[in-house]
Amino acid sequence: MSISDMIKQMESIDYDVRFMVLHDLSEELVDPKFQIGRKADELINKILELISDSSGDVQSMAIDCIKLLVNKVNDTRVYKIFKFITEKILYGKEEFRDVYTIALKGVFSQLENVKKSLVIKVANKTIPNILEGIRSSQSSEIKSSCIGVIDSFLRLYGHLVPVLHEKIQHVLFVSLPTLNVTRTAIETLSFLPSLTNDPLFFKLLDSIIEVLENNSKILENRVYIQLMAAIAKNVGSRIDSKLKKITGLLIGYIQNEKYKEKVDLIDSIFYCFESFILNCTFQIGKFIDTILTISLKLISYDPYYNIDSESGSDFTGSESMSEESESSLESEERSELEEYEEDYSEDDETSWKIRRGSIKCLLALIKTRPELVNVYYEKVSNTLISRFSEREDYVKLDIYETYIQLLQQTRIKLQGFSENEELKKEVLKVTKPVINSLHREFNNSSLKSRIKIFVLLTELVKASTKDSLLPFFDKLFKDFKSALFDKFSNNSQYSASAILFFRNYLIYNNLSSNLIEISSLFEILNNYINSPENQLSIETLKICSQISETIRSLSNNEEKEKDNQIIEKNKLNEIAINLFDMVNSVFKEQKKDTEVKEISIIVMSSLIYNLGDYLENRIEETLNILFDRMKIETTRVISIKSLKKILESGSKWKIGSIVIIENLMKELSKYLLKHNRVVRQYSLIALIEIIKNYNEFGNSEIFTRIISVLSNFITDQDPLIANLSLQLGQVLVLQNPYTHEKIVDTIVEKAFNILISPMHFQETNLVSSAIGLYKAIVQEIIIKKSTLKTPIDLTFSELIEPMVKWIQGKENIKKDDQGKIKALAECVSELSLIASSDDFNTLLVSLLKNLKEKPSIPIVTFSLYSIARIGSKKDLSSYKKLKTIIYRCFAHISDDIKIAASYCLGNIAIGNLKYFLHYVLKQFQIKSKHNFAHELMRTMKEIIDYFIANLNTDTDLENNKDILNKRKYFESHLEQILHSLFQNCESEIEVTRNLVSECIGKIAILKPKLLINKIIDKLSNVEDKDNEIKKIKLKKSKSTKSLKALKNSKIFLQSTLLNSLKFAISKDDIQKIDKLIQKKIKKFIIYLENPDYLIRLATLAFLNTAARKKFWVIGKNIKYLLTHLLKETEINKELIGSVEMGQFNYKIDEGLENRKLAYDTLNLMILHCNELLKVSGIIDAVKNGIEDPYIEINLITLDLFIKLIQFRYDLIRVNINKLIDPLKKSLNKSNNDEIEYKQNVSQNEELINSALKAIYLLNKSNISKNEPKFADFFEKVINRNVELKKQYQLIVKNSSNQESKEF
């Protein structure tokens, strides 16, 4: 159809014809090849006319067409379109104004597809007219439309027209008090500062301050306070310099008696405070106490409430809200500003606004300042509890929500590393008043309030110590029971919240003494368990599981008297059967939802696991159903998992049916052939349990099939499946003699291959499982050979022969052989310990012979590791020459043998500490031409590691007497040991010093007070060395070597001692040493100011470990630490030197490790410490780190940069121009030809990916629209580089997928 025909049909009186022609035109306009021709003006006029058509459908299609036309016509016609629509908004008919407003917003949105110069020209011609409409029009509808257009334009193109910012800001600000559309204007004006420069932004803030200082009109002040709150929400970080002034003015208003009854004004001030707390988290810190005091004072502001009529009017208000509350459960969330205005009608008394405003401030404080949780219990908790009786339902809900947030923050803090006994006491202190108050309120509360009460109680249960809520069972149970029967019980959200509470109550409190009362609810719970609401059914099923655990704990209680036990058992039997019937009604139902079906299977397995002794007659029926579920693909995995739990039950009952067990074994053996890895995994686990408990029901055919499958699984391709297969093989050997021959023929070789598999596979449990199989073979086949009817002809020496031959076939130890030799040595030593005495002695003689004759390095190394393992578990002191033979190995040329000898001497010392420790300490004192200090340090480390590994044996004295006696003997020689260690603190060999640090640090865990005092004394008592240095300088002798040696010894001593602190706090759990270091921390961190880089490096290593594992140890000194950490990130040119190696000259930066640790510590601290986000120097540190010549620093810094984007985007946005060039350099490093980047290809790829991820996060925050320089950088560096663009798109895709998964 031609353009002329279209124009004619647009004049048709039939609106269907007009609609269809516009529809056809819109489809044509989408085609890039479509040309309008000479009829463009006529076509534009006609479409513009149809925007005000009588048909809504035609209007909508006309708007779509005019939007598309913007991209098809020249600039003059674009101006014409904008001019026409603008005039219609300002001067046209009122009935079509909204349509033209939508049209103008639409054509603005299409300007994205044209050149920027046209956008700017159109804006310069259109926006002033729109602003004039806001300024001069008397119609609120015109003003509203104009503000809507301005808002839409600013969000799309505000960054392109900075020349218009001032005019827009002025017109909106001046017009604000006179507008009936205040909310829209505030949103628009508060968005503008995200685009404006600092002078214009501060001009806006100064204008607000001037109004608040001088204006006496309450209504106007209220509007400008709301504007300030909205600005803080959008650009909170930018108001730093003015925040003190603004907050001071607001506090002055709220404390002024003149404004005491100006509810709306005070409400707006609270709204502003809330916005400051949430969005200016760090800057508002100085005013926290004042805001807290004001909020607590006004939380009970209720001048119209008659206390005498409390019993009547208080609850009437709540009941009257119930219908509104129910409907609100289904309504959409309103914006924060709307909440303040629309929750109540204007006809109501409005003092509730002040109370809720104060509550909102408290809620914001608790959310953003969790570190003050102890203060909240001291100052806020009691006030909140007293306000649980609030008469207005919406305010009450906010009070409950605030207390819920307090309990959540409490729970988070209690889960941390540091002990919080005080906090636990605070929770215990408030438990009674909270429960009593909620119990009083419960029956008279609305539906929504009741739901919140159960949510609050759930959080209280989780935050409380175990069994601390037992004394309140009657009240809590009464409310829970009421929730199941009252008028709101049909509401699924209400019932679910009640059931969720009671399940958590059961988890955290042992209610065994209240089982009779709980069982009285089974009838009503049965209705919920079969509810069509899946969530209700699931939560009720979980309650049943928890009740079964309570019954199990009660039935296992052996302290009851025998007579009482019989009575108790009868009651328990009845409860168990009722519980089973209830769960079974869901379990056997086929048509249930998959999720409900899965939970019912889990809960049924839990019931049989816990109550099997009471349900013996019903178990076989259940297993048959479970067997059927196992055959269905969707429930197979969960059924096998549940079966495994049933089979590992410690109950007295047994499955009596041979048929069931045989069928299970057959089915599971089939599943081993499935390609589904998870099915394979749990089938192996279930088979292990079946064969452990019901081996007699299996037959040779099934076992043969299983073993043939296992032999294929035992490879290094899938370590988890191989590990389980080895465990199943071990169980078969131990339980079934008829499998021995098949296992020896097929699986032993596979187990041997695992022992000599590549190093990275030995990091799993594979090696221990392979050794477990070997041990089972020695125990069941070799040792018990005489007891078997058909013994297998296998000896101990034949079993270990392949291992010995493999070692003998090695001439030297290659890089990946070390782990294999250790694995073989561990296996041989473990087998020898359970072998016959003849086999043991033969092996040990052979190993000692190897040490004497030293046939090859691998054989000697293997022999040393084998003897070490044996000696750690068996006293070898009877072999008198053993220690001397091992000691001589220290002199061997091979480092592998030296390391193995140290390991060996340390481990045999563990076997008989009294005999061997004396020898080790004696060797420290011997001075000969051979200095074996390093090897002896390794030996001492092995001994100390043994005590660290058995650190918590004090609690079990009976079973650990041997360990405790050894520890006492060790501690009796501690002074001698420390003397030897401190002597080597000044060693010139760095590796030796590191070993000394580790030994001292680990001994500090054993004897904290002694070691900390010694370390502090040694660190401070370096004056003797300083005096010696001064004497040498005064003599001015030529003894420069001795002067240098003294300086080095001082540095080495201090750095070694400081480095030991890193090992002292290395344990994951809290130790006494941690608290001691926390108390004395200032004595250690002061060394960050030391001029020597080695001493600072040791201090940084300690701080890095603390930040990683136990931040609370250093947390109180954060400001001091940050200052010095930022200094350490700077490149120190004095530490940069060069070394000549042949014809090459290599640059050496001795400050590299310091910088690396400093950046890494900052990176760790950002997760714990808000202070880091306030430090101004952090941006410069990030810039320097990205530009650092070493790729390790670049990677750590980019990680820090990414976290800053996530936690403090506003700071990054303000400083983004500083960081663009460093980002560009990091992306260009891929083209760098330097050797270090050629050698680190994978690191370089990681660097580019990190940089691109940072760029993605910046783009996600729409920084390109606000920062032209960044937009230009992205276009030129990313979009125009094919490879980088491809990588960037992949990162966007992966990140989007990850975010959707998390959602």
QUIDA-V43625 format. One record per run of one state. SS is the DSSP state (@ for helix, = for strand, . for the rest). FROM is the first residue (numbers start at 1). LEN is the number of residues. If there is no record, write none. Layout:
ss | from | len
SS | FROM | LEN
SS | FROM | LEN
//
This chain:
ss | from | len
. | 1 | 2
@ | 3 | 7
. | 10 | 5
@ | 15 | 16
. | 31 | 6
@ | 37 | 14
. | 51 | 5
@ | 56 | 14
. | 70 | 5
@ | 75 | 17
. | 92 | 2
@ | 94 | 20
. | 114 | 2
@ | 116 | 21
. | 137 | 3
@ | 140 | 21
. | 161 | 1
@ | 162 | 17
. | 179 | 3
@ | 182 | 11
. | 193 | 5
@ | 198 | 17
. | 215 | 3
@ | 218 | 38
. | 256 | 1
@ | 257 | 3
. | 260 | 3
@ | 263 | 17
. | 280 | 3
@ | 283 | 16
. | 299 | 8
@ | 307 | 14
. | 321 | 1
@ | 322 | 7
. | 329 | 7
@ | 336 | 7
. | 343 | 8
@ | 351 | 18
. | 369 | 1
@ | 370 | 10
. | 380 | 1
@ | 381 | 9
. | 390 | 3
@ | 393 | 22
. | 415 | 6
@ | 421 | 22
. | 443 | 4
@ | 447 | 17
. | 464 | 6
@ | 470 | 16
. | 486 | 6
@ | 492 | 17
. | 509 | 3
@ | 512 | 8
. | 520 | 2
@ | 522 | 8
. | 530 | 4
@ | 534 | 22
. | 556 | 6
@ | 562 | 26
. | 588 | 6
@ | 594 | 21
. | 615 | 1
@ | 616 | 15
. | 631 | 2
@ | 633 | 15
. | 648 | 10
@ | 658 | 14
. | 672 | 5
@ | 677 | 21
. | 698 | 2
@ | 700 | 14
. | 714 | 5
@ | 719 | 17
. | 736 | 1
@ | 737 | 10
. | 747 | 1
@ | 748 | 8
. | 756 | 3
@ | 759 | 5
. | 764 | 2
@ | 766 | 18
. | 784 | 1
@ | 785 | 3
. | 788 | 8
@ | 796 | 13
. | 809 | 8
@ | 817 | 18
. | 835 | 2
@ | 837 | 17
. | 854 | 3
@ | 857 | 17
. | 874 | 8
@ | 882 | 10
. | 892 | 3
@ | 895 | 17
. | 912 | 1
@ | 913 | 13
. | 926 | 7
@ | 933 | 17
. | 950 | 1
@ | 951 | 5
. | 956 | 2
@ | 958 | 15
. | 973 | 1
@ | 974 | 13
. | 987 | 3
@ | 990 | 17
. | 1007 | 1
@ | 1008 | 13
. | 1021 | 2
@ | 1023 | 13
. | 1036 | 4
@ | 1040 | 25
. | 1065 | 7
@ | 1072 | 8
. | 1080 | 1
@ | 1081 | 9
. | 1090 | 3
@ | 1093 | 17
. | 1110 | 1
@ | 1111 | 3
. | 1114 | 1
@ | 1115 | 14
. | 1129 | 4
@ | 1133 | 3
= | 1136 | 6
. | 1142 | 2
= | 1144 | 6
. | 1150 | 2
@ | 1152 | 14
. | 1166 | 4
@ | 1170 | 5
. | 1175 | 3
@ | 1178 | 10
. | 1188 | 3
@ | 1191 | 17
. | 1208 | 1
@ | 1209 | 6
. | 1215 | 1
@ | 1216 | 16
. | 1232 | 3
@ | 1235 | 4
. | 1239 | 2
@ | 1241 | 20
. | 1261 | 2
@ | 1263 | 4
. | 1267 | 1
@ | 1268 | 12
. | 1280 | 2
@ | 1282 | 21
. | 1303 | 1
//
